Amino acid sequence: MKEVSLDKQYYKEHIQNILYDNYMKLALVNIDTGEYVSVISVDKNVDNYKSTSDVSSYFKDNKGLDCCHPDEVREFAYMCDMKHVKALIEAGARSIVRNFRFRLRLGEDYEWVSMDIEAEKEPREDGQWVVFGMRAVSLDTLVLEDSLRTLTRVYRRIFRIDVTHNICETLRGGYIRSRDEVKHDCLGDYMKDMTMGGEIFPDDVDRVRKCLSPEFLIKYFANGHDRFTIRYKRKMDMVYRWVMTEVIPTADYRDDNKVFYLYTRDIHEEYSESIEKQELLEFYSYKDALTHLGNRNAFNILCDAYADRKDKRSVGFVFNDVNKLKYVNDHYGHKEGDLYLQRVSQMLAQHFGENACYRISGDEFVVIIMDITEQSFNSMIARYKEVIDEQEEAPVAFGAVWRAEADSIDKIMNEAERRMYEDKKRFYSKHPEVKRRESVENEANIAVGATEDGIPHYRNLGKTDRIFDALAATTLRNYIFMDDLDTNVTKWSASAVDYFGLPGQYIYDTQKVWEKLIHPDDREIFEQDITEVFAGRKKYHDVEYRMRNKNGEYVVCTCRGFITKKENGDPEFFVGTVINHGVIDGVDPVTNLHNQHEYTKYISIHLRNKQTMSILAIGISMFNSINMMYGYAYGNAVLKDFATKLKNVVGGKGLVFRLDGAKFAICSNVYTKQELKEVYRHVQNLALDNVGLNGTSIPLKLYGGGLIYDHVGADEDVIKSSVEYALERSKEDHHGELVFFNEEIKDNDRMRLQLYSTIHKCVANNMEGFFMCYQPIANSETGHIVGMEALLRWKHKEFGVVPPGIFIPWLEMEPCFFELGNWIIEQALTDGMEIRRIRPDFVVNVNISATQLENHGFRQAVVDILKKTKFPPEYLCIELTERCKNMDIAFLKNELEYFRKLGIKIAIDDFGTGNATLNLLTELPIDELKVDMSFVRGIQESKPNQVLVQAVVSCAHELGYKSCIEGVEDKTLFDYLHRYGSTYYQGYHFSRPVCLEDFKKLL
């Protein structure tokens, strides 16, 4: 075989159309003629092409199969066998080998590499060409590969279904590797074999065949769904067991690339148990738990069945209403009330039969008897009436109706209910004291005592009370009261009863009860003011005092009230409102939207009820500029106008909330991810030219973050922080394009939310699982270690050691990060003091986030930590992380100057990347610039990197700052970087981040 020159344009076009970038080894092979084009070699040795017939021979002759790790030799030789490759191409495959992982000897060590073999769609005139390539495999890829192998232990089979090219691939650890695993129309063949071969339970065959057909799945995913799940019984080990098949489209699923993954796993034990519970639940869903009679559901089914019958049968119907139930509950307790209901139900079951009796509400029972003659029914009712009359007070009032035929049971029930009320009237005429007692109690909703003359304290006010209740329900922080001065009974809002733990909604001699809740220091001013009002010397009661709520906390309240008078001038009512200043109103006063408190409550309710929710957060960029240019009044008007447009866009499909500043959130139970994208685009268009007042149109630039929550274990803080994280990424990294939380992190969002929820709980649980590692900072001239950078790590039994890059950016959005940040500083300085006993001039660098700087308590926290640890501030250096550089310059400068006055040094981390711009050098009090490692990587061959590193170091020296180059990985790089004259170095050449004990050994 001869090597063909790469100068030929013919072969360049081949390579451009087929190959990927960044391969260690690339070759173009004609499997029919044996021609071999070497594009990139594994090393600098010259390939020997004599007698090379294919890729396998190439490795055998030029490298020897010992270039491959012994554990992968056999599989590697099989992958490179051109006969095997040709057979797969003839079977219709184009990706012959994809991401085959093996260890390749490079020098003295083995390194993980990935091999691909791709074929052209159609053979050319000179034969079939394939591309052979190898590339280095990152650690992240290996982790994902291992995850896929782990999945294969859980799922019996994992298929990659390519509907576009009619190909099915069985995945084993992430790659395809046998001739039988690539088939034409294999999904159809696979389903046919299963359904025709008796593998599927006969009752499930049609459903499985339909739901797992390519046509059904394409239509299903076209409607915006992101997952399809089906449960059915399948033969396993000669018996049918429950299995679940999940079908999930790939991330790049589209019309011209319809590819999805199909997983099947055994769920027999867990699902069988679920079915048993469901059957038990269905049984009890038609039985009343207290009386064991049929419940309202069972009654409704009976009514529907009767209505559907063409041949109507005779029906006997008895409507029963329990007497005195409220009285029993209020005076003897609900337990005794339940026993009373059980006795009534037993009486009905004994007389009419258990299957004929239903409890349709709290105190209402019905009896339905089908196919009974009128004479038999009347005799049964006569005996039933005798049983009731034998008792001192009738336990029920009832009405009975018989019909030979009726259109519906509802009509019969209405007539029976009317007769029941007639019977109840007879009961009250026989027992008038019960009627009077219940009239008062029903109005007051409590059991009311009596005065010495037997007259109830509370007067039945009818419509006035109903108006009172309606007004009281309109607000949560304003409590209405109405004191009947004739009876000395006060009626209170239900919200006041709940918040202050009052003994009831109706209170006799309220002033004694109320004064006990007022703070002792404030009781005198209350008593003086109320005395003035009742003496007629003041018209209005208006005083502020502190009240104790049911949790024992004192809140500031303002009480306002006045006395109304009768027609003859006598006092009648003392009415008023207590305003609770400790309760947050749920409406934003500027936009009239629900506020952030309600947003949190919305999320909490959905989490508690395990409901799906979609959240779209929208922020207005540079809104401060509008306030500065037009004034805050105009800025508020813009916010209100924008809020109105948001509500118009959302309509009845969700709720709109105003968050802090110029941020808003749309929450919905119905929006899909695609619909949220469309809503965001629509809002963006409106914001460009339609927001403004009085003819002034102000274009608003937006940024947006979204999250789709689907029953993942998390709390409201995790959900809010995840949305905020996506919102921040949209603003900082994506120029306002909508960013979804799960897309941004490019990982399993369920696992990530569970991870964040666990981390959040660990922070609250005394920083459980968090620990510190330290990386040396060395003098560039001597290489001696002069300081260390404190780096946070977290370990958990479920997740292992989690890299900080996964959780730190999210955690910085959390309010709890302030406490965690303080813990980091204290831990680092405590450990630093141990080292200072050996090295008195030792420096500790700690990263500081924007969340910490923005907290008004951060200054004092740092001072307190310095005092507690006795660490000298001049040997502490705080490094500004990425988000700090995007803060308001004036605010940031003020904060840093405070710390500089304490003697603390300031460093800009990762200078030259992200938001680290030159104007920071002119505005901020800086001591040190840290050159990001991205400029150092490959610096020996990169002229731009050389110039940039030299520029940053020189700039630092000219301005009197120190400089530190990060990413010094080995001795060669250490020696090379001497030419730039940096003050410090940091990198793996000195050590990876290690725990304190290991760090001490480096000194």
N, C-alpha and C positions, 0 to 999 in steps of 0.2 A: 504493500500500500504506500502511496506517496502522499505527502501533505500538499494540499492545494493552497496557493497563495491567497492571503486575505486582501490583496490589492484589487481583486476582481470585484467589481460593483455587484455582480450577480450574487455573491455570497454575503456581502454586506447587507443586501436587502433581506436575504433569508434571516439573518441574525436579528435585524431590526424588527421583523414581523413576529418572531417567535420568542426571543429570549427576554429574561428579566435582567435588571442591573444587579451589581454588587455580588457577583459569583466569584468564588475562589477558582473554580475550574469550569470552563465552558468548552463544549465541543459539538460540532455539527457532524452527524454520522449518516451515511447512506447505507441502510441495512441491506440493500439489494446489490450494490457494487462494491461496498467496502471502503469507499472514499471517506476520508477522515480529516476534518478541519479543526485544528487546535486553536482556540481563541484566547484562553487564559490558562496558564499552567498552575498546578498546586504549589510548586516551588520554582526555584530558579534553574533546576536541572533541565537539560535539553531532552525532549521526548525522543525515543527511538521508534521509528515507524516501520521498521523492517518486519515483514510477516505479520503485521497487526491486522487482524480480520474484523474485530469488533471491540466494543468497549471492555468486555470481560477480558479478552486477550490482551488488550492494552495494559490493564492493571497487572495481569499475570506476567507479561514480559517486561514491563517498565518498572513496576513498583513491587510486584509480588503481592499475593493476597495477604501477606503479613502486614501490609500497610493498614489493614482493617483490624479492629480489636477482635480477638478470638471469639468473643461472645456473639459477634454479628457476622462472622465470615461466611457461613453457609447461606444466610438470608441475603447478604450482599452479592454473593456470586449468582444467586438465583435472579435477583433483580436486574443484573447486568447481562444476563443471557439473552443474546439477540434473537434466538429462536422463540423464547418466551415473549419478548417484546413484539416480534412480528405477529405472533398468534393473537395477542391482545389487540393489536391494530386491526387485524382482520375481523375481530369480534366487535369492532366499532368504537374502541376506546381511543381517545386523543391524549388524555393525561395518563400515560402508562404507569409512571411512578410519580407520586407527589408527596413531598415532605418525608421521604424515608430517612429516619435518623440512624446514624451509626457513628462510631468513634474512629477517627482517622489519625494515623501517626503523622505528626508534624514536628520534626526535630526529635527531641527526646520524649515528648509527651503526646498523649492522645487528646484530641479536641473533638467535641461534638460537631458534626456537620449534617447538613440536610441535602439529599440527592433528589433531583427531579429528572424525569425523562418525558418530554413532550413530543408529540407527532404532529406534522402538518395535516390539515383536514383531508387533502387529496394528494396522492403521489404525483410527482412530476415525471416528465418524460425520461429523465435519467434515473428514476427510482424513488423509493420512499425515504424521506429524510426525517431524522429525529434529532432533537437537541438533548444533550446530556449535560447536566450542570450540578455543581456542588457549591454550597454556601455555608458560612458559619452560622451556628444556631445560638441565639441569645439564651440567657438563663430564664427569662420570662417565657420564652417559647417552650423550653423544656418543662417548666412548671405546668403550662397549659396542656402539653402532651401527656404529662403524668395524670392530670385531671381527667383527660379523656380515657386513659387506660383505667382509671378508677371507675369511671362511668360504665365501662364494659363489664365490671363486676356486678353492678346493680341492674343493668338492663341486659336482657337475654340477647337481643340483637340491636345494632344501631346501623341504620341505612342512610346513605346520602342519595336522595332521589333527584335526578336531573331530568325534569319533565321536558325541558326545551330540547335536549338531545336524546331523550328516551333512554337514559342510562341510570342504572342503580348500582351503588357501590356499598359493599359491606365494610364498615370501618373497624379496624382492629388496631387500637393504639394510635390511630390517626392516619393510616395509609392503606392503600389497596394492594393486595399482593398476590392474588391467585387468579388463574384464568377463569375459574368458575364464578368469580365475584364481579365480573363485568358482563352484563347481558343486555341484549335488545329487549325492550318492552318487559323488563324484568319485574316491575311492580305489578303489572297485569298478570304475568306468569306466576309470580309469587302468591298473589291473591287467589288465582285460579287453583293452584296446587293446594292451598290451605282449605278453601271452601269445598272443593270437589273431593279432597282426600279425607274428609271427616275430621280435620283438625279443629274446626270451629263447631261449637255447640249448634245443633240444627236451628234452634229458635233465633240465633244471632247471625246466621249466615247472610241473609239478605241485607241486614243493617250494616254489617261489616263490609260486605262487597260494595255497597253504595257509598259509604262514608270514606272508605280508603281508596276510592277510584281517583285517578288523576283529575278527571273532569270536576268532581265534587270539590276536591281540595283547592283547585285553581279558583273556582267560583267563591269558595269560602274565604280565601285569603284576599281576593279582590275586593271584598267588602270591608277591609280594614282590620280584620282579626289578626292577632299575632300568635295564636296557638290553637290547635284543635286536639281534643282529648276524647277517647272513646273507651268504654269498658265493656268487656265481653268474656265469655268462657271459652277456653281453648284447651285442647287435650295436651296434657303434660304428664309423662310417666304413666300413660294408659288411663288417666282420669282427667276429667274436665276441671280446670281451675280458673279462677278469675284473673285476668290480666288487664293491664291498661296500656294502650298505645297512644303516644303523644306525637304530634306532627308540628314542627316549628320551622317557619321559613328562615332562610339565611338572612344575614344583615343586608346583603346586596340584592335581595329578591326584587325582581322587576319583570316587566312583560317579556323582555328578551333574555332573561336569565332566571327562569322559574326553577329554583332549587330549594329543597327543604330536607330536614332531617326527620327520620322516623325512629322512635324509641319504643321498645316494648319491655315491660317488666311485670313480674309476678306480684299481685296485690291480694292474693286469695285470702290470707288470714285477716288482714286489716279490713278488707271490703266485706267479707262474710260477717264479721262482727258488726260492721256498720249497717248491713242489711237487717241483721237481727234487731239492732237498736231501732232502726227505722220502722220495722214492722210493729215493734212494741210501742213506738211513739204514735204510729197511725192508730193502733188499737185504743190508746189512751186519749188520742185526739178526739174520739167520739164518746168519751166517758167523762163525766164530771168527777174531778178528783176527790171532792169532799163527800158527795152522796152516792157515788158509783152508779148513778142513773145516767141515761143518755144526756148529752150536752146540746148546746145550740147547734153545733155542726151536724150532729146526728139528726136533730129535728129538721134542719133545713134540707138535708138529703131526703128525708121522708116526704117533706112538702113538695120538693121537685119531682120525686118519683110519682106522687099522686097526680100532680099536674100533667105529667106526660102520659098518663094512662088514658086509653080511649074508653075503656069500660069502667066508669066511676062506681066505686062501692059505697055502701052506707058507712057513715062515720059518726062516732060519738066523741065529743070533745069537752074536756073540763079544764078551765083556766083557774089556777090557784094563786093567790097572793098572800104571803105570810104576814100575819099581824104581829105587831110589837117587836119586830126584829131590831130596829134601830134602838128602841128603848133597852132591849136586852144587851146589845153591844155597848151602849154608853154607860149603863149602870152596873153591868156584871162582867164586861170584857168580851172581846171577840172570840175567845175560846169557848165561853158559854154560848155565844151567838151561833158558833159552828155546831155545837151539840144540839141546839134548838132546831137548826136546819136539818140535821141528821134525823132527829126524831120525826119531823114533818115528812121527810122523804121515806122513812120506814113505814109510816102510816099509809102513805100513798101506795107504796109497793105492795104492802100486805092486802090492800083493798082492791087495787086495779091490776096488780101484776107488774113486776119490775120492768119488763120489756115495753110496757105501754107508757111509762113515765119518763119525763124529760125535765131537767132544770135548765131554763132558757135565759135566766138572768139571776142576779143576787138573791132576790126573794120571790121569784116567779117560777111556778112549776106548771106544766101542762100534761094532760093525759089524752092519748089518742087511741081509740079502739076501733079497729076496722071490722067490717062484716058483722055488725051486731044489730039485732032488731031493736026497734024503738021501745018495745015493752021491756026487753031485758036491760036496756040502758037505763030506763027510768027507774027500774027496781034497784039497780046498782047505785044510782044517785041517791035514792031514798035512804038506803042503808048507810051510805057515806055521810049524809046529813045527820043521821041519828048519832053516828060516831062523834061528829064535831059538836053537836048540841050537848052531849054528855059531859063535856069539859067546861070548867068554870069560865074561861075566856076562850072563844074560838081561836085555834091556832092559825086558821086560814080563812080568807073570804074567797068564795068560788062562784063561778058561773058555768052552767052546763048546757050544751047544745047538741041535738041529734039531727042529722040530715041524711035522707035517703040517697041523695046525690048532690054534689056541689062542684062548681068550677075549680075551686082551689081551697086548700085548707086555710089560707089567710082569711078568706071571707068568714069561715066558720069561727076562726079564732077571734076576729073582731067582735062578732056577736057575743061570744062567750066572755070576752073581756068586759064588754058593756054590762053584762049581767053580773059579773064579779064585782064591779063598782057599785051596783045596786045593793049587793049583799054587804059590801063594806059600809055603806051608808046605814044599813040596819044595825050593823055591829056598833057603829059610833053612837047611834041613837040609844042603844042599850047601855053603852059605856061612854058617857059624855066626857068623863075625866081623861080618858085616853085621847080623845079628839083634841081637847084643849092642850094637853101636854105635847102631843105630836105636832100640832100647828106651830107652837112656839119653837120646838126643837128643830123642825124642818127648816124654819126661816133662819134660825141662828146657826144651824149645822152643828150644834152641840147640845148636850143635856143641860138644861137650865134649872137652877134650884128655885125655891119659892121663898117669899117673905113670910113673916109670921101670920099674915092674913091669908096665905095660900095663893096670892097673885104672883105670876112669874115676873122676874126682874125686867125682862126685855119686852118692849112693845113691838108688835108686828107692824112694820112700816110699809110693807108691800112694795109698791113701785119705787119708793125712795131707797129702799135697801138694794133693789136691783140696779138702780142708777149708781149707787155707791160702789157695788161690786164691779160694774163696768169701768168706772173711772179708775178704781184701784188697780185693775189689770193692765192699765196702759203704761205703767212705769214700774221699774224695779228699785229705783233709788229714792223715790218720793213716796212716803207712807201716809195714807189718808186715815184720819180718825174722825169719829162722830160720837160725842158723848151726850147721851140722853139725860138731861139734868133732872127730869122727873123721877127716873128709876135709878140714876147713878150707874148705868151700864154703858160702857163704851165699846163701839164696834171698830175693829182695826183691819187694815189691809192684810190680806193673807201673807204678803211678802214681809211685812213687819213681824208677824207672828213667827215666821220661819227664821228671819235674820237674828232677831233678838231673843228667840226662844221663849216667847210669851206663853202663858198658860192656855190661851185660846184666843179665838177671834173676838169673843165677847168677854169682857172683863168687868166685874163689879168693883167699884171703888178703884178706878185705874190709877189715881194719883199715888196710892200706897205702893202699888206694883211698880209703877214707872220710876218713882224716886229711888228705889233700891238699885236700879240699873244706872242711874246717873252717877258720875264720878263724885266722890265725897267733897272734893274741892269746889264743885260746880253746883251743888244742891241749893246753896243759899241764894244764888242769883236766880235759879229756876223758881224757888218758892216765892221770892219777892215779886218777880214779874207776874206769876200766875195770880198772886193775891191782889195785885193792882188791877188786873183785868176783871176779876170776879167782884171786886169792890166798886167797879164802875169808874175808877180813876184813869184807866187806860182802855182805849178802844181795841187795840190789837196786841196779842201776845207775840213777841218776836225776840227770841233769845237763842244764843249759841252755847252748847255745852257738850261734854263728852259722855257717850253712852257705851255700856258694856254689852257686846254681842254674845251669842250663845257659845262662842269659842273662848270667852274670857278676855277678848281684846277690846280696847277702848277706841271708838271712832268719833270724829267730830260731827255733830249734827246741828242743824238749825231748825227750831220749831216755830211755826207761825200759825196763829189761829185767832178766832173771834167768836163772840156769842150771838146766836140768832134769837129772835124774840117772837112770841106769839102775837096774835092780833090785839090782845089786851095789854101787851107790853111786858108780860112776864118772860123771863129767860126760858128758852126751850132746848136749844142744842149748843154745845161748844164744839165747833168744827175747825179742822185745820190740817196742816201737812208737816211732816217731819222729813227734812231733807238730809239724806245720809251722804256726807262728803267722802266717805270711805269706799263707796261703790262706784265703779267706773261705768259711765254711760256707754252704751253699745254703738253709738252713732258718732261719726266724725263731724264736727261742727262746720268744717270748711266745705266738704264735698257732699255731705248728707249720705255718705256710704257707711256700711258697717265698718267698724274700726278694727285695729289689730287685736284687741281683746276678743272680739267676736270671731275673728279669723282663727285664733287659737282654739276657741270653743268649738268651732265648726270641725276642725281637724280632730279634736279630742272625741267628739261625738261619733264621728265616722270610724275612728279607731276602735272605740268601745263597742260599736255595733258591727264591726268587721265588714264595713261597706267600702266598695271601690270608690275612689275619687280621683279626679284630674285637677291639677293645679297649674295655672299659668300666671307667673309673676311678671309684671311689666314695670320697668323703671324709665324715667325721663332723664336723658343725659344732660349734664351741664345746666340743671334747672336754676342753680344759684345765679347764673348769668342773667336770667330773666328777672329774678328778684332785684338784682343790682341795677339793671338798666331801666326797668319799668316800675319798681317798687313792690312791696310785699302784697299790697291790696290787689294789684293787677295780677301778681303771681298766683294768689289764691283764687282769683276769678278764672285764670287759665286752668288750674287744677279742677275747679268745679265743672268747667265746660268739658274738660277731658273725661271726668268721671261720668258725666251725663252720656257722652258718646259711648263709653264702655258699657254702661247699662243698656243702651239701645242695641248695641251689637249682641250682647249676651241674651237679652230678652228673658224668657222664662226658663232658659236651659241651665241657669246657674246663679250664683251670687257674686257680687263684686265687693271687694274690701279695699280700704285704703290702709296701707302699711305705713312705716315711718318715712318721713320726707316725701319725695316725689315718686313713691313706689306704690303699686296697686297689685291686687291678686284677684284672679277669676277662679272660682271653685265650682266644680260641677260633678254630678253623678253620671252624666250621659256623654260628655265629650270624649271621643277617641283621640289618639295622638295626632292623627291626620287632621281631625277637625280643629284641634288646638292650634296646629300650624296655620290653618286657613284663617282662624280668628285673629291670630297674631299678624298675619299679612294684611288683613283688612284694617286692623287698628293702626298698623304702620302707615298705610295709605291715608287714613283719616288724619293722622297726626302731622302729615307733611304739609297740608295746605288748608285744613278746616278748623284749626283750633285758634281761637282768638275772640276779641270783643270789640264792639264799636268799629267794625270794619278793618281792624288790625289783625292780620293773619300771621301767626308765628309758627314756623315749621319746627316741629319737635322731633328730635332723634331719640329713638327708643332702644332699649335692650331688654331681652326676655329670657326667662328660665322656666322650664316646665318639669313636671313629675307626674307619672301615672302610678298611683298606689293601688296594689291589688292584694290585700290581705297579707302583707308582709309584717313580721314582728318588728314593731318600732313604736316610739312614742311621739307626742306632738313636737317636742323639741328637735328630735332627729328629722322629722319630716320638714319642719320649717328651715332647719339649717341646710338640708339637702337642696331645697328650692333656692335658698339664698346662695348656695354654692354654685348652682347652675346659672343663676342670675349674674353672679360676679364673673363667671367665666365668659358669659355672653358679652359683658361690658369690657373686660380686660383683653380677651383673646380672640373673640369672634366678631368684632366690629358691629355688635348689635344683632347678629343673627340669633334666632331662637335656639337655645341649647337645652336639651333634655338631660336630666340628671344621669339616667342610665347610659345615654349615648356618650356623655362627656367622660365618664369613668371607664367606658369600654369594657365592662365586666358584668357579671351577673348582678343585676340591681337588687334582687331579693337578698342574696348573700351580703351585698354591700350594706344595705339598710340594716340587716340583722347585726352586722359587724359594728356599724356606727351606734346602734342602740346599745350594744354591749359595752362599747367604749364609754358612752355617755353615762351608763350606770356605774362603770368602774371609776370614773372621775368623781362621781358623787359618793362612792364608797371608799373614801380616803385614798384615792389615786391607786386603786388596786391594779396590779399587773404592770404599772409603769416603773421604769428604771432608767438610769442615766448611763451613757457611754461617753467616752472622751477621746478625741483625736488630737495628736500632738501638733503644735505649731513650733517650727524650728527656725533658728537663726540661719539665714541664707549663706553666711560666710563659713561658719563653723559646723553647721548641721546639728548643733546642740538644741535640745528641747527647752524652750523658754516659756511656753504657755500651752493651753489646751482649749479646744472648743467643746462646749457641752452639747450633747445631742440626745434627744429623747427617744426612747424605745418602749415598746409595749408587747407583752407576752400574755397569752391566754390559753387555757387548756383546750378550748375548742378551735381556736384559729392559729395557735402557735405564735411565733414571733412575727409581728406584722410590720413591714417596712414603714417608716414615718411618712414617705411620700404618698402613701395611700390614705392616711387619716389626718395628717396635720393640716393640709389645705382646707379640708371640710371642718375640722375641729376649731380652726381659727374663726369660723362663723358662729360658733356656739358661745353663749354667754358664760358657760362654765369654763371656757378656756382662760379666763382671767385668773381663776383660782389655780388651774393647772400651771399657768405660766409663772405664777408666784412660787408654786411648789418647785418648778424647775430651777428658778433662780436660787432659792434657799438650798436645794439639794446640791447644786453646783458649787455654791460658795462654801457650804459645809465641807464638801470633799476637797475644795481648793485649799481650805485652811490646813488640812492634813498634809498636803504637798508643801505648803509654805513653811512648814516646820523644817523641811529639808532644803527648800529653795525659797528664800524670803522674797525674791524679786519675781516670783512666778505670777503669770497673768492668766485670768480666766475669761474666756469669751462666751457670751450667752446671747442667743437669738431672741429678738423682741418683735412681737407682732403688732399690727395696727390695732387689733382688738384690745391689747393691753394699754397702748398709748392713749386710746380714746376713752378709757375708763378714768373717771375723775379721782378714783382712789389709788391709781397706780403709783403716783409720786410717793405718797406716804407708805405704800406697801414696800417699795424699794428701800426707803429709809429704815423702816422697821426691820427688814431682813438683814441689812448691813449691821444694824445694832445687835441683832440677835446672834448672827454668826461671827461678829467682830472682824469681818473681812474689810481690809482697807480699800476704800472706793477707788483709789488711783490705780489699783491693779485689777479692776473690773472693766471689761470692754463690752459694750452692748452692740450687737450687729443688727442693722435694720434689714428686715426681710422684705420680700417683693412688694407686698401691699402697703407697707409704710411709705414707699417712694411715691405712691399715688395719692397720699393724703394732702390736705390743704397745707401749702408750704409755710404759711405764717404760723399755723397751729403747730406743725411739726417742729419748726425752728424754736418756738417758745418752749416746747417740752424738752428738746435736746439741750437747750441752753441751761435749763434748770439742772439737768443731770451733770452737765459740764461743770457747773458751779460746785457740785459735790465732789468733783475730781474724777468722775467716771469718764472713760474714753468712749468715743463714738466711731463705729466702722460702718461703711456701706458694703454689704455683702453682694456678691455676684455683680460687681460693677462692670458695665458695658453690655448687660443684657436687660431685657424687659423694660422697666420704667426707670432704670438708672441712667438718667440723662445728665448732661454737663451742667445744667442750671442748678442741680443739687449742690455742686461744688461751690458755686458762688453764693448760695443762700444759706446753707446749713453749716453749723459748727462741726467740722469733721476732723478726726485724728488719723484715720486709716482707710485705705481703699483695698478691697480684696478682689483680685482678678479672677473671673469665673473660669472654671476648669475647661469649659468648652473652647476657650481660646488657646489652651495649652495642648489639647489633644491634636496630635499630628503637626505640631508647630515646626518641627525640623524641615518638613516638606512644604509648609504653607507660608508663602510670603505675606499674605494679608494678616494672618495670625501673628507673625513676627512683628509686623509694623504696629498692630493694635496693642500687643503686650508692651512693646517698647514705649508707645505713646502714653499708656496708662501709668506705667511705672515712672516715666519721666515727669508726667504731669503731677503725680503725687509728690515727687521729690522737690519740684519747683515750688509747690504750694506749701511745703513744709510738712506734708503728711507722710506717714509710714505706708508701706505697701506689702501685700501678702499675695503670693501666687498659689492658687489652689490646683489640685490635680497633679502633683508631682508624684508620679507612680513608680519610678525606678531610678537607679543610679545614673543611667545614661541621660535621662531628662534632667536630673539634679545638676549634673555637670554642665549640660547645655545651657540651662537657664541662668548661670552665673553672669553671662554677658549683659543681662538686663539690669542688674544691680538692685533687685527687689530686697526689701528688708527681711521678710519672712517667707517660708515655704510651708505648705500643708499638703499632705497626700499619703497614699499607701506606701510610699518609699520609707516613710518613718513609722507608720503603723496604720492599720484599720482602726475604726472606733472600737474601743475596748472598755471593759469595766474598770473601776478605780484600782482594784488590786493588781490587775494586769498592767495598768498604766504606770503604776509605781515601779514595776520591774523594768520599764523602758528608761527610767531616769538614771 
